[in-house]
Amino acid sequence: MNEENEHLYDDIIDLPHHVSEVRPQTPLEERAVQFSAFEALKGFEDGVDEAARFTGSIRFLDEERIDRLSRTLNWLIDNQALHPEVTLTYFVADKKKKGGEYEELTAELRWFDEFNNRLVFIDGREVLIEDIWDISSESFEYGQE
């Protein structure tokens, strides 16, 4: 360090520290925040976790499954006034990326919405017919004997 830089602040070094008369002093704990860790890639970790999250793909129906689903759905539609209890396995598309997962639902059928091609349940949930992988109802099984 050269000699002229060594005495650069000699004229102010011994002056009293300025304290505002208008604004209150920030508490020591809050002043320490400015020295906290800095996350340069905020959200990056969440993005990596999201990319790594597994989503399944929709299964395609074979002729046998289509026939069984069709018979069960027709019976349910014909008997929807009875509000039969139904157990469905259906595909739910992921909201953030391609794919999704299969969920199971057991509920009482309210009605078949022919216009939107979906089953509507008494609890308000709705399932599109095209998303159904499996459907069963004890009412249907007993009705077929």
PASEBA-1860 file (N, C-alpha, C; in nm, 3 decimals):
! residues 145
1> MNEENEHL> 0.084/-0.117/0.000/0.000/0.000/0.000/0.090/0.125/0.000 ~ 0.058/0.218/-0.088/0.145/0.335/-0.094/0.109/0.436/0.016 ~ 0.198/0.529/0.042/0.186/0.618/0.156/0.070/0.716/0.145 ~ 0.035/0.763/0.025/-0.075/0.859/0.013/-0.210/0.792/0.041 ~ -0.227/0.666/0.008/-0.351/0.595/0.039/-0.363/0.563/0.188 ~ -0.251/0.553/0.253/-0.248/0.518/0.394/-0.313/0.624/0.481 ~ -0.313/0.749/0.440/-0.368/0.858/0.520/-0.491/0.922/0.454 ~ -0.555/0.849/0.364/-0.671/0.900/0.289/-0.786/0.943/0.380
9> YDDIIDLP> -0.815/0.872/0.486/-0.932/0.899/0.570/-0.896/0.959/0.706 ~ -0.780/1.011/0.718/-0.737/1.071/0.845/-0.829/1.184/0.890 ~ -0.888/1.258/0.797/-0.971/1.373/0.834/-1.108/1.332/0.890 ~ -1.153/1.210/0.863/-1.286/1.169/0.911/-1.285/1.050/1.006 ~ -1.170/0.990/1.023/-1.163/0.866/1.100/-1.206/0.882/1.245 ~ -1.186/0.995/1.305/-1.219/1.015/1.446/-1.351/1.090/1.468 ~ -1.426/1.115/1.362/-1.555/1.183/1.377/-1.656/1.089/1.443 ~ -1.756/1.143/1.515/-1.857/1.056/1.578/-1.947/0.991/1.471
17> HHVSEVRP> -1.995/0.871/1.503/-2.086/0.797/1.412/-2.220/0.869/1.404 ~ -2.270/0.887/1.282/-2.397/0.957/1.263/-2.514/0.868/1.305 ~ -2.606/0.922/1.382/-2.729/0.853/1.421/-2.845/0.945/1.383 ~ -2.938/0.892/1.305/-3.051/0.971/1.257/-3.140/1.015/1.372 ~ -3.187/1.137/1.364/-3.280/1.188/1.463/-3.424/1.160/1.422 ~ -3.443/1.123/1.296/-3.577/1.102/1.240/-3.615/0.954/1.239 ~ -3.525/0.869/1.196/-3.555/0.726/1.182/-3.495/0.647/1.298 ~ -3.572/0.549/1.350/-3.517/0.468/1.458/-3.409/0.375/1.404
25> QTPLEERA> -3.316/0.340/1.489/-3.208/0.252/1.449/-3.262/0.109/1.433 ~ -3.218/0.039/1.330/-3.258/-0.099/1.307/-3.194/-0.188/1.413 ~ -3.273/-0.279/1.472/-3.216/-0.370/1.572/-3.103/-0.454/1.512 ~ -3.010/-0.493/1.595/-2.892/-0.567/1.552/-2.929/-0.697/1.479 ~ -3.034/-0.767/1.529/-3.076/-0.894/1.467/-3.120/-0.872/1.322 ~ -3.191/-0.762/1.298/-3.240/-0.734/1.163/-3.127/-0.687/1.071 ~ -3.028/-0.620/1.127/-2.915/-0.578/1.045/-2.834/-0.697/0.998 ~ -2.836/-0.805/1.073/-2.759/-0.924/1.038/-2.814/-0.993/0.913
33> VQFSAFEA> -2.940/-0.968/0.879/-3.004/-1.031/0.763/-2.928/-1.001/0.634 ~ -2.873/-0.884/0.623/-2.803/-0.847/0.500/-2.683/-0.936/0.473 ~ -2.637/-1.007/0.576/-2.522/-1.095/0.558/-2.563/-1.241/0.545 ~ -2.694/-1.268/0.533/-2.740/-1.407/0.522/-2.702/-1.464/0.385 ~ -2.711/-1.595/0.374/-2.672/-1.664/0.251/-2.755/-1.615/0.132 ~ -2.694/-1.608/0.020/-2.760/-1.566/-0.103/-2.780/-1.687/-0.193 ~ -2.904/-1.707/-0.237/-2.934/-1.820/-0.325/-2.946/-1.766/-0.468 ~ -2.840/-1.784/-0.544/-2.835/-1.729/-0.680/-2.936/-1.795/-0.772
41> LKGFEDGV> -2.961/-1.922/-0.752/-3.053/-1.995/-0.840/-3.181/-2.029/-0.765 ~ -3.248/-1.928/-0.719/-3.371/-1.947/-0.642/-3.472/-2.026/-0.726 ~ -3.526/-2.133/-0.668/-3.623/-2.217/-0.737/-3.561/-2.328/-0.819 ~ -3.430/-2.324/-0.837/-3.363/-2.428/-0.918/-3.384/-2.566/-0.857 ~ -3.370/-2.575/-0.726/-3.386/-2.703/-0.656/-3.527/-2.758/-0.676 ~ -3.627/-2.670/-0.671/-3.765/-2.713/-0.694/-3.784/-2.764/-0.836 ~ -3.721/-2.698/-0.932/-3.729/-2.741/-1.070/-3.667/-2.878/-1.093 ~ -3.555/-2.902/-1.028/-3.489/-3.033/-1.038/-3.578/-3.140/-0.977
49> DEAARFTG> -3.638/-3.111/-0.860/-3.728/-3.207/-0.795/-3.849/-3.237/-0.883 ~ -3.904/-3.133/-0.947/-4.020/-3.151/-1.034/-3.985/-3.237/-1.156 ~ -3.869/-3.213/-1.215/-3.827/-3.292/-1.331/-3.805/-3.438/-1.294 ~ -3.763/-3.462/-1.172/-3.736/-3.599/-1.127/-3.863/-3.672/-1.084 ~ -3.971/-3.598/-1.061/-4.096/-3.660/-1.016/-4.152/-3.749/-1.125 ~ -4.185/-3.872/-1.088/-4.234/-3.970/-1.184/-4.382/-3.949/-1.213 ~ -4.417/-3.955/-1.339/-4.557/-3.958/-1.379/-4.575/-4.076/-1.473 ~ -4.685/-4.145/-1.459/-4.713/-4.260/-1.545/-4.783/-4.217/-1.672
57> SIRFLDEE> -4.799/-4.311/-1.761/-4.870/-4.281/-1.885/-5.003/-4.355/-1.885 ~ -5.092/-4.309/-1.969/-5.225/-4.369/-1.977/-5.215/-4.506/-2.046 ~ -5.291/-4.600/-1.993/-5.292/-4.737/-2.049/-5.399/-4.744/-2.158 ~ -5.373/-4.827/-2.258/-5.471/-4.846/-2.364/-5.556/-4.969/-2.335 ~ -5.684/-4.960/-2.365/-5.779/-5.066/-2.336/-5.779/-5.172/-2.445 ~ -5.779/-5.300/-2.405/-5.794/-5.407/-2.504/-5.943/-5.434/-2.524 ~ -5.976/-5.515/-2.623/-6.117/-5.541/-2.658/-6.197/-5.600/-2.543 ~ -6.136/-5.691/-2.468/-6.205/-5.755/-2.356/-6.241/-5.653/-2.248
65> RIDRLSRT> -6.146/-5.565/-2.217/-6.171/-5.462/-2.115/-6.276/-5.363/-2.164 ~ -6.270/-5.326/-2.291/-6.369/-5.233/-2.348/-6.509/-5.293/-2.337 ~ -6.522/-5.422/-2.369/-6.651/-5.490/-2.363/-6.706/-5.492/-2.220 ~ -6.619/-5.526/-2.123/-6.662/-5.533/-1.983/-6.700/-5.394/-1.932 ~ -6.620/-5.293/-1.964/-6.653/-5.155/-1.923/-6.784/-5.109/-1.985 ~ -6.803/-5.142/-2.110/-6.924/-5.102/-2.181/-7.048/-5.163/-2.116 ~ -7.042/-5.291/-2.085/-7.156/-5.357/-2.019/-7.185/-5.294/-1.883 ~ -7.081/-5.271/-1.805/-7.098/-5.212/-1.672/-7.154/-5.071/-1.682
73> LNWLIDNQ> -7.099/-4.990/-1.772/-7.147/-4.852/-1.789/-7.293/-4.849/-1.834 ~ -7.328/-4.936/-1.927/-7.467/-4.940/-1.974/-7.562/-4.974/-1.860 ~ -7.522/-5.071/-1.776/-7.606/-5.106/-1.661/-7.618/-4.988/-1.566 ~ -7.506/-4.921/-1.539/-7.508/-4.806/-1.447/-7.596/-4.693/-1.501 ~ -7.586/-4.667/-1.630/-7.667/-4.561/-1.691/-7.816/-4.596/-1.681 ~ -7.848/-4.722/-1.709/-7.988/-4.767/-1.701/-8.041/-4.761/-1.557 ~ -7.953/-4.774/-1.459/-7.994/-4.781/-1.319/-7.944/-4.662/-1.236 ~ -7.913/-4.552/-1.301/-7.857/-4.437/-1.230/-7.953/-4.381/-1.125
81> ALHPEVTL> -8.081/-4.399/-1.142/-8.179/-4.350/-1.045/-8.165/-4.419/-0.910 ~ -8.104/-4.538/-0.908/-8.082/-4.613/-0.784/-7.959/-4.561/-0.708 ~ -7.880/-4.475/-0.771/-7.756/-4.421/-0.714/-7.664/-4.532/-0.662 ~ -7.629/-4.626/-0.751/-7.545/-4.737/-0.706/-7.405/-4.691/-0.666 ~ -7.347/-4.761/-0.570/-7.209/-4.732/-0.530/-7.116/-4.794/-0.634 ~ -7.020/-4.717/-0.679/-6.930/-4.755/-0.787/-6.786/-4.741/-0.739 ~ -6.701/-4.833/-0.781/-6.557/-4.819/-0.757/-6.490/-4.807/-0.893 ~ -6.420/-4.695/-0.913/-6.354/-4.666/-1.040/-6.203/-4.661/-1.021
89> TYFVADKK> -6.131/-4.705/-1.122/-5.990/-4.675/-1.133/-5.981/-4.590/-1.260 ~ -5.928/-4.470/-1.246/-5.928/-4.377/-1.360/-5.799/-4.296/-1.363 ~ -5.767/-4.247/-1.481/-5.645/-4.171/-1.504/-5.667/-4.023/-1.473 ~ -5.572/-3.966/-1.397/-5.576/-3.823/-1.366/-5.449/-3.761/-1.425 ~ -5.467/-3.674/-1.523/-5.352/-3.610/-1.588/-5.281/-3.517/-1.489 ~ -5.149/-3.514/-1.498/-5.068/-3.426/-1.414/-5.087/-3.283/-1.463 ~ -5.096/-3.188/-1.371/-5.119/-3.048/-1.408/-4.992/-2.977/-1.451 ~ -4.875/-3.035/-1.418/-4.751/-2.965/-1.446/-4.669/-3.024/-1.560
97> KKGGEYEE> -4.689/-3.152/-1.589/-4.611/-3.211/-1.697/-4.685/-3.329/-1.758 ~ -4.631/-3.382/-1.865/-4.694/-3.491/-1.939/-4.705/-3.615/-1.851 ~ -4.816/-3.684/-1.864/-4.838/-3.806/-1.787/-4.938/-3.781/-1.676 ~ -4.937/-3.869/-1.578/-5.030/-3.858/-1.466/-5.024/-3.984/-1.383 ~ -5.135/-4.014/-1.316/-5.140/-4.135/-1.235/-5.283/-4.185/-1.227 ~ -5.295/-4.312/-1.191/-5.427/-4.372/-1.174/-5.471/-4.358/-1.029 ~ -5.595/-4.320/-1.012/-5.653/-4.307/-0.878/-5.776/-4.395/-0.870 ~ -5.813/-4.429/-0.747/-5.932/-4.509/-0.724/-6.034/-4.424/-0.651
105> LTAELRWF> -6.160/-4.441/-0.689/-6.269/-4.364/-0.631/-6.384/-4.460/-0.602 ~ -6.438/-4.454/-0.482/-6.560/-4.527/-0.449/-6.661/-4.423/-0.405 ~ -6.772/-4.417/-0.477/-6.874/-4.317/-0.447/-7.006/-4.358/-0.509 ~ -7.113/-4.290/-0.466/-7.245/-4.318/-0.521/-7.267/-4.236/-0.648 ~ -7.312/-4.305/-0.752/-7.337/-4.240/-0.880/-7.460/-4.151/-0.870 ~ -7.447/-4.029/-0.916/-7.562/-3.937/-0.918/-7.632/-3.949/-1.053 ~ -7.551/-3.931/-1.161/-7.608/-3.942/-1.294/-7.498/-3.948/-1.399 ~ -7.538/-3.988/-1.519/-7.448/-3.989/-1.634/-7.474/-3.863/-1.714
113> DEFNNRLV> -7.370/-3.780/-1.730/-7.379/-3.657/-1.808/-7.344/-3.693/-1.952 ~ -7.447/-3.717/-2.031/-7.428/-3.762/-2.169/-7.363/-3.654/-2.255 ~ -7.395/-3.529/-2.231/-7.342/-3.419/-2.310/-7.189/-3.409/-2.296 ~ -7.138/-3.424/-2.173/-6.994/-3.415/-2.148/-6.926/-3.552/-2.134 ~ -7.004/-3.659/-2.152/-6.953/-3.796/-2.147/-6.876/-3.824/-2.017 ~ -6.944/-3.802/-1.905/-6.881/-3.821/-1.775/-6.982/-3.874/-1.673 ~ -6.927/-3.937/-1.570/-7.008/-3.980/-1.457/-6.998/-3.873/-1.349 ~ -7.112/-3.837/-1.292/-7.117/-3.737/-1.185/-7.163/-3.809/-1.059
121> FIDGREVL> -7.091/-3.785/-0.950/-7.119/-3.854/-0.825/-7.189/-3.762/-0.726 ~ -7.257/-3.823/-0.629/-7.334/-3.747/-0.531/-7.245/-3.647/-0.456 ~ -7.118/-3.682/-0.431/-7.029/-3.591/-0.357/-6.972/-3.479/-0.445 ~ -7.014/-3.473/-0.572/-6.973/-3.364/-0.661/-6.856/-3.398/-0.753 ~ -6.788/-3.508/-0.728/-6.675/-3.543/-0.815/-6.727/-3.589/-0.950 ~ -6.643/-3.573/-1.051/-6.679/-3.610/-1.189/-6.562/-3.683/-1.252 ~ -6.594/-3.784/-1.334/-6.490/-3.860/-1.404/-6.533/-3.878/-1.549 ~ -6.442/-3.840/-1.639/-6.469/-3.860/-1.782/-6.466/-4.010/-1.813
129> IEDIWDIS> -6.557/-4.054/-1.897/-6.565/-4.195/-1.935/-6.433/-4.240/-1.999 ~ -6.372/-4.154/-2.081/-6.248/-4.190/-2.151/-6.130/-4.213/-2.057 ~ -6.138/-4.165/-1.934/-6.028/-4.181/-1.838/-6.042/-4.308/-1.753 ~ -6.153/-4.379/-1.764/-6.178/-4.496/-1.679/-6.099/-4.616/-1.729 ~ -6.028/-4.679/-1.636/-5.953/-4.802/-1.665/-6.031/-4.924/-1.615 ~ -6.095/-4.908/-1.500/-6.171/-5.020/-1.445/-6.289/-4.963/-1.368 ~ -6.398/-5.037/-1.371/-6.519/-4.995/-1.300/-6.589/-5.118/-1.247 ~ -6.633/-5.109/-1.124/-6.709/-5.220/-1.067/-6.814/-5.165/-0.972
137> SESFEYGQ> -6.916/-5.246/-0.954/-7.023/-5.210/-0.862/-7.085/-5.339/-0.814 ~ -7.100/-5.353/-0.683/-7.165/-5.472/-0.630/-7.307/-5.481/-0.684 ~ -7.372/-5.368/-0.703/-7.507/-5.366/-0.757/-7.510/-5.431/-0.895 ~ -7.411/-5.401/-0.978/-7.405/-5.459/-1.112/-7.379/-5.608/-1.105 ~ -7.286/-5.648/-1.020/-7.253/-5.789/-1.009/-7.374/-5.870/-0.964 ~ -7.452/-5.815/-0.867/-7.571/-5.886/-0.822/-7.679/-5.883/-0.928 ~ -7.686/-5.774/-1.003/-7.788/-5.761/-1.107/-7.766/-5.856/-1.223 ~ -7.645/-5.909/-1.240/-7.614/-5.997/-1.353/-7.639/-6.144/-1.322
145> E> -7.659/-6.177/-1.196/-7.676/-6.320/-1.159/-7.814/-6.369/-1.192
END
